[in-house]
Amino acid sequence: MAREKTAVRDKKITWKEIKRQKFLLIVAFFVTVYGFIFYYWPLTGWLMAFQDYKPAKGLLHSQFVGLEKFRFLFGDPEFLRVIRNTFCMGVLNLVTTTVMAILFAVLLNEIRSSIAKKTVQTISYLPHFLSWIIVTGILHDALSSTGIINDVLLRLGIIDQSINFFAHPKYFWPIVAFANCWKETGWNAIIYLAAITAIDPSLYEAASIDGANRLQKIRYITLPGIKPTIMILLLMNIGNVLNAGFEVQYLLGNGLVQSVSRTIDIYVLNWGISQNDFSLGTAAGIFKSAVSIALIVICNQVAKRAGEERLF
Amino acid sequence: MKKNKVKTTVGSKIFTVLNSLFMISFVLITLYPVLNTVAISFNDGIDAVRGGIYLWPRKFVLKNYQTVLAMENLIIGARITIARTVIGTLSSVAVNALLAYVVSRKRFLFKSQLSLFWVITMYVNGGLIPVFLLYRNLHLTGTFWVYVVPGMVSAWNMLVLRTYMLGLPDSLEESAQLDGAGYMTIFLRIISPLCKPVYATIVLFVAVGQWNSWFDAMLYNRMKTEYTTLQYELMKLLSSVMQQSGSAAAASERGSAAAAITPLSIRSAATVVTMLPIICLYPFLQRYFVTGLTIGGVKE
């Protein structure tokens, strides 16, 4: 971040320099126009949240209603439930996927045979490359009344009648968390494995001489060694907690579990696209963005206080 | 690290055994559902509804595949998916690489402003509905281009490329400039050839995203069957299976009317067809995504 230093040099905007940088400037111009259209222009649509937006009248002529849409949102028990669902599933997913990825990375690192290590790792990436459509599809098969889970539970005598996992709200959040772990554990572990490789091997040697066993080495060398990576990834992901609630919930949810399955994104989709209430959908979207940005800023501050690496 | 002469203790052995068990169950849990789907896809449809198929088909048939490969909407979906993957990936990588090149030039006049302009887009976006209305106003909805144009620049991919380019020595650019090369020539002749590994990484990321996306097809081209995608067709098959799950009798009844084909068997076959290209390719691209993630994840 040597911004000051370069800024001084950048001040010299001469015709000669502009001519020299013609190619760069042309590219920058087109990409910026593109960015304005596709990323910044939609922000003007936020006005809709404060209007009773009618597509026929457009943004300029629709009637302003102030905060009425937001008042409606927070008076809607459905919206409050949707916030709870999004938040709880987001946190549950973040915690379980992080713990699984760290566990997997640490344990994989303990495998001595490099062929076995390579094979397990290659297999572990596989689900990441499958779409959520495929993942939810095969998960649905595994959990169906004739699927493997019921099969195993029946054989072990844990249950005496197959469970319809998708009919009971209490199973939904764990299923979503499991789906996320199944899909992303191997992938998320990549960064932790890279961090483990960067740990100084002499630390392990010294610990061996001191008579530390493998669990102690994990506890006192590996985990502290990857702590900064864990922290920064957690921080990056906390801002995304509310963004992580669409595909699985949309694909696996059904009428029986919708009290726990619907998330903010699904709410926006329902109101905005299916019911054509663009104003209400946008208001819900703004709420989500605002909370996300607040979370990112708070995390960044917390990180700064704690002396950890910051995001920006 | 080859200091295994240190005698292995009992505790260490127990650890090894437990760890191996953990890894074996991890692999089983990862692979089983995929292999099970493959087995079902080769099994007779009505027979599969009874359950009890694990890793091997009970009544082997190719009927499911014959049916799937003859379904017109799936053929169209496959064609569109291939087209969007190729066109979308090439254009996106080209544009991101150009942008990354521009913001990684030390002397570029608006270097920091342009970076900031794109970093902001990672955190602030208009949301579903304003974006939907924008695409409609631009007449992108109902066309193929809605799959390609909107996602062309991605700040995250651009930053990965930028980090890589910043790691290249400045002297390359300087000596080329002394030889009279302009910025375009430097990009095409000097920087790009050196960036092949990171280009490969971004190609992989974008291509997988394109291949797997279904939501845009559902949202923007729901009525346009000629622009359907493989994943969206798969999703429709999935919902037809879900509606019938639990009522195996209904499924097999319907199945017998349609000559031993059930939604489950069709969907399994379609799933295998859809994931096959990715499964065949990804093991060979490992080193590319590992580098890409390490560049992008640890410091953005």
Boltz contact constraints between the chains, C-beta under 6 A:
constraints:
  - contact:
      token1: [A, 3]
      token2: [B, 112]
      max_distance: 6.0
  - contact:
      token1: [A, 10]
      token2: [B, 109]
      max_distance: 6.0
  - contact:
      token1: [A, 13]
      token2: [B, 109]
      max_distance: 6.0
  - contact:
      token1: [A, 23]
      token2: [B, 183]
      max_distance: 6.0
  - contact:
      token1: [A, 23]
      token2: [B, 184]
      max_distance: 6.0
  - contact:
      token1: [A, 24]
      token2: [B, 102]
      max_distance: 6.0
  - contact:
      token1: [A, 24]
      token2: [B, 108]
      max_distance: 6.0
  - contact:
      token1: [A, 24]
      token2: [B, 183]
      max_distance: 6.0
  - contact:
      token1: [A, 27]
      token2: [B, 98]
      max_distance: 6.0
  - contact:
      token1: [A, 27]
      token2: [B, 102]
      max_distance: 6.0
  - contact:
      token1: [A, 28]
      token2: [B, 102]
      max_distance: 6.0
  - contact:
      token1: [A, 28]
      token2: [B, 114]
      max_distance: 6.0
  - contact:
      token1: [A, 31]
      token2: [B, 99]
      max_distance: 6.0
  - contact:
      token1: [A, 38]
      token2: [B, 150]
      max_distance: 6.0
  - contact:
      token1: [A, 39]
      token2: [B, 121]
      max_distance: 6.0
  - contact:
      token1: [A, 42]
      token2: [B, 126]
      max_distance: 6.0
  - contact:
      token1: [A, 42]
      token2: [B, 130]
      max_distance: 6.0
  - contact:
      token1: [A, 42]
      token2: [B, 131]
      max_distance: 6.0
  - contact:
      token1: [A, 42]
      token2: [B, 134]
      max_distance: 6.0
  - contact:
      token1: [A, 43]
      token2: [B, 126]
      max_distance: 6.0
  - contact:
      token1: [A, 45]
      token2: [B, 126]
      max_distance: 6.0
  - contact:
      token1: [A, 45]
      token2: [B, 130]
      max_distance: 6.0
  - contact:
      token1: [A, 107]
      token2: [B, 19]
      max_distance: 6.0
  - contact:
      token1: [A, 107]
      token2: [B, 22]
      max_distance: 6.0
  - contact:
      token1: [A, 110]
      token2: [B, 19]
      max_distance: 6.0
  - contact:
      token1: [A, 120]
      token2: [B, 23]
      max_distance: 6.0
  - contact:
      token1: [A, 120]
      token2: [B, 27]
      max_distance: 6.0
  - contact:
      token1: [A, 122]
      token2: [B, 283]
      max_distance: 6.0
  - contact:
      token1: [A, 123]
      token2: [B, 27]
      max_distance: 6.0
  - contact:
      token1: [A, 123]
      token2: [B, 30]
      max_distance: 6.0
  - contact:
      token1: [A, 129]
      token2: [B, 208]
      max_distance: 6.0
  - contact:
      token1: [A, 129]
      token2: [B, 278]
      max_distance: 6.0
  - contact:
      token1: [A, 129]
      token2: [B, 282]
      max_distance: 6.0
  - contact:
      token1: [A, 130]
      token2: [B, 275]
      max_distance: 6.0
  - contact:
      token1: [A, 131]
      token2: [B, 212]
      max_distance: 6.0
  - contact:
      token1: [A, 131]
      token2: [B, 231]
      max_distance: 6.0
  - contact:
      token1: [A, 133]
      token2: [B, 214]
      max_distance: 6.0
  - contact:
      token1: [A, 133]
      token2: [B, 231]
      max_distance: 6.0
  - contact:
      token1: [A, 133]
      token2: [B, 234]
      max_distance: 6.0
  - contact:
      token1: [A, 133]
      token2: [B, 235]
      max_distance: 6.0
  - contact:
      token1: [A, 134]
      token2: [B, 271]
      max_distance: 6.0
  - contact:
      token1: [A, 134]
      token2: [B, 275]
      max_distance: 6.0
  - contact:
      token1: [A, 137]
      token2: [B, 238]
      max_distance: 6.0
  - contact:
      token1: [A, 137]
      token2: [B, 271]
      max_distance: 6.0
  - contact:
      token1: [A, 138]
      token2: [B, 33]
      max_distance: 6.0
  - contact:
      token1: [A, 138]
      token2: [B, 37]
      max_distance: 6.0
  - contact:
      token1: [A, 142]
      token2: [B, 33]
      max_distance: 6.0
  - contact:
      token1: [A, 144]
      token2: [B, 245]
      max_distance: 6.0
  - contact:
      token1: [A, 145]
      token2: [B, 246]
      max_distance: 6.0
  - contact:
      token1: [A, 146]
      token2: [B, 51]
      max_distance: 6.0
  - contact:
      token1: [A, 190]
      token2: [B, 290]
      max_distance: 6.0
  - contact:
      token1: [A, 190]
      token2: [B, 293]
      max_distance: 6.0
  - contact:
      token1: [A, 191]
      token2: [B, 293]
      max_distance: 6.0
  - contact:
      token1: [A, 191]
      token2: [B, 297]
      max_distance: 6.0
  - contact:
      token1: [A, 194]
      token2: [B, 294]
      max_distance: 6.0
  - contact:
      token1: [A, 213]
      token2: [B, 11]
      max_distance: 6.0
  - contact:
      token1: [A, 214]
      token2: [B, 12]
      max_distance: 6.0
  - contact:
      token1: [A, 214]
      token2: [B, 15]
      max_distance: 6.0
  - contact:
      token1: [A, 268]
      token2: [B, 128]
      max_distance: 6.0
  - contact:
      token1: [A, 272]
      token2: [B, 129]
      max_distance: 6.0
  - contact:
      token1: [A, 278]
      token2: [B, 129]
      max_distance: 6.0
  - contact:
      token1: [A, 281]
      token2: [B, 129]
      max_distance: 6.0
  - contact:
      token1: [A, 282]
      token2: [B, 129]
      max_distance: 6.0
  - contact:
      token1: [A, 285]
      token2: [B, 127]
      max_distance: 6.0
